[in-house]
Amino acid sequence: MSWTENVIWWHLYPLRFVDAESTYTAEITHRFGHIANWLDYAIELGTNGLLLAPIFASTSHGYDTLDYHRIDPRLGDEADFDKFLRDAKARGFRVCLDGVFNHVSEDHEIVRRALAGGPGSEDGKWLKWSDSYPMAFEGNLDLVELNFAHPPVVDYIVDVMIHWLDRGVDGWRLDAAFAVGASSWRPIIERVKAVHPDAWILAELIHGDYGDFVAESGVDSVTQYELWKATWSSLNDHNLHELNHALGRHAAFCERFRPQTFVGNHDTTRIATKLADPRHVPLAAALLMTLPGIPSIYAGDEQGFTGEKLDQAHGDDAVRPPFPLTPAGLAPYGVETYALYQRLVALRRRNPWLVAARLTTTDVTNDTMRIALAGPGGEQLVLVLNTADEPAVVGGVAVGAHGFAVVEG
């Protein structure tokens, strides 16, 4: 069995986690110790993987890379990261880095050389162009798209990925993988896997056919945004038929690969804010920790953090807050939510077969649903949801109002 079958990720955004400066500074500030202070907390939660947002030198938020081979000075230096990696590995953590390869900062040396040479030059071939202007990612002029059809670009990305895998990391999240296209990733993934066959490669995908993307690109997993959307939307609308439809598609995906599941990440409004009824936060968490796939918990969700993503400058700040220097600095209001997550993660640990479980749904109404999960060895688990104002008996299982019930065995 691959290590990925047993991993539960704790997903964090390092630059904001440590309250780093908002823009690049050449002065090195040694802040990886701040993150390391939370490793034991993550273990107590029950997680064993660290899914890190960008840590490389960048102009501002990390997704505008300046140098893929250099740790962002606002976090520290290579020695700091190596120590952090050793500390994490000593505790049994897997570590996955965020590879922002579709685009680079407008200040990256690749862009500077390309602009100096122009579209027809050898340096210019590193970029995508629209007439005489470099292509900007989703209209962001400061994010310049690389040209994956140019072989040296492929060589460059492969070199970066292998470099950090050689240093001891375990996987990569491919940011904006959808923008590049599945076929463009295939030669990169094949070359990386030839050197590191156990590396886990996660593609950020929002729309489209997830299974086809995995098959064509060679990645191991994709972000399961369909299920994320159906989770909060169906709970808000008291329309579990929507969730039922999404679970049918999720079950089909799981026959082809292991999707990465989540109820929150650094790009989405916090689940505790997204859900109209706070009583439904436990239901979302229960879905996350029982459904097949490879789950990630976005740091702070386990404490009931709130925050709305806004479409404006610094609109992500509310969902990417700084964390105290140590867990002792947390406010006490998150204790109940944290205890809930601990129980659900422990449930997942007791039933590792859930990663590849077969799921079926019955007794679906607007407000109730029974989800049966089955393992290859005859293992069974039932999750029942109820979003109604009154207790219910669903498929023979009693469940409270606005609650969930789990039956193991």
N, C-alpha and C positions, 0 to 999 in steps of 0.2 A: 504494500500500500504506500502511495506517495505521501510525503509529509504534508502536502496540501490538503489531504483528506481530513486532517485533524486540526488545521489552523483556524483560529478565530482572531481576526485582526482588530487591533485598537488603532483607529485612524486619527492622526493628528496633523496639525498644520504648524510646523516648527517655528517659522518666522513670527507668527502671531502668538503662538503658545508662549514664547519667551519674551514677548513684548519688545521685539527688535525695532530698530528705526524703520521708518516707512520707505526709505530710499537707500540705495547703495552707499556704503562708506568703506573706504580702504582700511580703516582702523579695525583691527581684529578684536572682537569682544568674545570671550570664551563662555558661551552660554549652553553648550551641550550638557553641562552638569545639571542645569535646570530641568531638562527633559529626563535625564538619568534619575533625578530625584523621584520620578513618577513610575519607575519600572516596577517596584514592589507593589504599588497601587494597582497597576495593570495586571499583575499576577494575582492579586487578591480578587480582582474582578473576575478572573478566570481566563483571560486572554493569553495568547502565546505568540502573537505576531504584531509587529509594528508597521503599519502602512503609513509612510511618511510623505507628506506633501513636499514640494521642492526644497532642496537643501543646497543647491549650487549657486554660485555667484550670479546675482541678477540685479536688474535696475531697480525693481521695487518689490512686487508681490511674489516673486519667485517663478512666475510663469513667463517672464521676460529674461531669459537666460543670457548671461554674458560669457560664462566659461563652464562647460560641463565637467571639466577636470578639477575644478577648484571649489572647495566648500565656501559658502557665502560667509564673508568676514563677520557679518552680523551674528552668525551662529558660532564661529570659531575657525579653526584651521583643520588640516588633515589629521594631525595628531589628536585633536579633540574628538574628531569623528571616529578614528580608530579605537580610541579608548571607550567611547560610547558603544561602539559595535561590540567590543570585547565584553563590556558590562552586560549588554543585552544578551549576547550569546551565552554567557555564563549562567544566565537565568532561564535559558531555554527558548528565547525569542527568535523567531524568524524576522527578517527585516526586508521590506520592499520599498524601493525608491521610486520617485515620480520622474519619469522621463518625458520632458517637454521637448519633443523632437520635431513636431510639425512646424514650429516657428521659433524664432530667436528674437532677442531684443534688437531694436533698430541700432543700438550702440555696439552690437557684437562685431568683432573683427571681420567675420565673414561678410556681414552687410557692408562694412566700410570698404572692404576690398572690391566687392561687387559693384558698389556705386561708383567707385573710382574707375573701374574698367568698363562699366556699361553692360547692357544685356547680352551683347554678342561676344564678350570676352570670356576667357576660361574662368576667371573669378565670378563673372556674372552668371555663369551656368549653375552656380550653387543656389540661386534663388528662382522663385517663380516671378514672372513679370506680367504686367498688364500695360502693353505699349512700352513706355520708357520708365514705368514706375513699378517698384517691387510690390508683389501681392501682399495685402495685409489680412491677417486672420480675423474673420468676422467683422471687418471694418475698423479694427483697431490698428491705427497707423504705426504704433510703436511695436507691433508684433509682426515680424516679417517672415513669410513662409519659405521654408526650404524646398528645393526641387528634388524630390525622391527619385525622379527619372534620371538624375545625373549620378553615375556610379561612384564618384568620390564622396558624395553625400551619404550614400549607403555605407561605404567603407568607414566613414567618420562615425556614424551612429553605431555601427557594430563595434567599433573600437571603444566607444564610450561605455556601452553596455557591458562588454566583456571586462573592461578595466575595473569597474566597480563590483562585478560579480567575482572577479579574481581577488578583490579586497575583502570579500566575505559576505556581501549582501546576497539575498536569496531570490530576489525577483524584481520585476519592473512593472509599474503602471505606465501605460502608454497614453499620455494626455492627448486629447483630441484625435484619437486614432481614426475616428470616422472621417476626418477631413482629408487624410492621406489616402484612404481606400484600402480595402483588404489585400488586393493583389500586390500593392507596393510594399506591404509588410512581410510578405512571404520570404523573399531572399534574406531579409534581415533576421527574421526569427530562425530560419534554418541555420544560418551561420552561428548565431548565438547559441542555439541548442546543441550544435555540434561540439561546442566547447563546454557548455554547462547544461547537460540534458535535464537536470533536476530543477533548473530555474523556472519560476512561475511567472508567466507573462500575462498581464491583465490589460485589456484594451478598453479605453473609455469609449463607449458606444451608447447613443441615446435612442436613435430611431433605426428602422430597418430590420432585416432578418438577422437576429443574433447568431443563429446556428450556421447560416451560410457564411457570415463573416468569419466565424471561428474556423470553419472548414477551409476557406480560401486563404486566410492569413496565416494560419498555423499557431495563433495565440492559444493560451489555455482557457481563458475566461474573458467575459465582458461584464461591464457594469449593468445590472438588471434594473434599468430605469422603468421598464413597463410595470414590474411588480411594485416598485417604490410608489409610482403614481397611483396604482390601483389600491394600495394599502390605505393611504391617507384619504383618497377621494371616496372610496367606498364607505369608510367609517364616517366621514363627514356627511355624506349624503344618505346614510342609512340605506345603502344599496349594495348589499353583499353579492348581488348577481354580477356586478362589475368585477369584484375580487374573484368570484368563481371563474369568470371568463379568463382573467389573467393567470389564475392558477392552472387552468388547462394548458395555456401556452407555456407556462413555466415548467410544467411536467414534461412537455415535449422537448423543451430546451435541455432539460436535465438528462434526457436520454442520449444527448449528443455531446454534452460538455457540462462542466460545473460552473454555473453562473455565480458572479459575485453579488451577494445580496446585501441590502442596507436599508435603513429607514431615514438616514441622514448622512450627508457628507459636507465637504467644505464649499460646495456649490449650491446647496439647497437651504431653504428656510428650515430651521430646527423643527423636528417632529413635534415637540411640545407646543410650538407656535402654530404649526401647520394644521394640527388637529383642533377642531372647533370645541370639542368636549375633552377636557383634561382626563376624564375617566377612561378615555380610549387610548391613552399612551401605553398602558400595560398590554392592551390587545395588539398594538403594533409591535411591541417588543417580543411578545409571544410568537407572533408570526415570524419575525426575524430569526429567532433562536430555535424554531422547530422545523421550518421548511427546508427542503434540500437546497444545496448550494454551499458557497463558501462565504460566511457572514462577516461583516465588519461593523464595529460599533464606533460611531464618530465621537471622539473624546468630548465629554460633556453631556451627551445624550443620556448616559447612564446616571447623570445627576439631575436630569430634568432641565438642563439649560434651555433658555428660550432665545429667540433671535430671528429676525426677518431679513431675508435677502432682498435688497432693493436694486432696481435698475438705474443706478446713478454712480457717480464717483464715490469710492469707498463704500459701495453698497453691500460688500461682503463682510464688512468689519463686524457687524452684529453676530454673524454666525461663525466668526473666527476670533473669539475673544482671547486675551491673555489669560494664562493660568497662574495661580499662586506659585511661589518658589517651591513649595512642598504641598502635599495633599492636606496637611494640617490647616492650611489657609482657606480651605473650602467652607462655604456657608453651610449651616446644618440643614437647610431646607431640602437638600437632595438626598438625605439619608434613606428615605423610603424607596425612592426610585432606584438608588444604587443597590439596595437589598433585593429589590425585584430582579434587577439585571443579574445579580450574583446567583440567585436561585435559577433563573432561566439558563444562564451559561452553564451552571452545574448540571442542569437537566441535559443540555447538549453534550456535555462531557460524559455523562452516564450512557448516552445513546449515540456514540460516534457514527453509527450507521446512517444517521439522519442526513448526512452529507449527500448520500446517493439514494435516499428513500424514494419509493414510488408513492405518489399521493393520489387520492381520490376524494371527491367531495359529495356529500349528500345533505339532505334536509336544508336546502338553501332557500332562505326567504330574504326579504329586505333586511331583516335584523339578526338572523341566526344562520349559522353554518356549522357543519361538522366536517372536519378534515381528518381523514384516516391516512396514516403514514406507515409504510411497511418496509422492512429490511430484507436483505437476501437470505438471512437465516431464519426467517419467520418472526423477526422482531416486529412489534406493533406499538404504535402510539397514536392517541386520538387527541386532537385539539378542537374545542368547541368555542365558538364566539357568540356573544349576545350583545347587541347594541341597543336593545330595547329598555324601556323604563321598568320593566317587570322581570323577575326571574323566569327561567324557562327550563324545560326538559327537551333536549335536542338529541335525537338519536339515542335515547336512553341515558343521556348524561345530564345531570342537573348543573345549571350554570346561573350565576347571579346576574342581576341587572347591570348592564354596561360592564360585563366581565368576561372572563375566559376560564375554561377548565381544561386540565390536561389529565389524561388517563394513560399511564404507562403499562406496558405488558399486555 
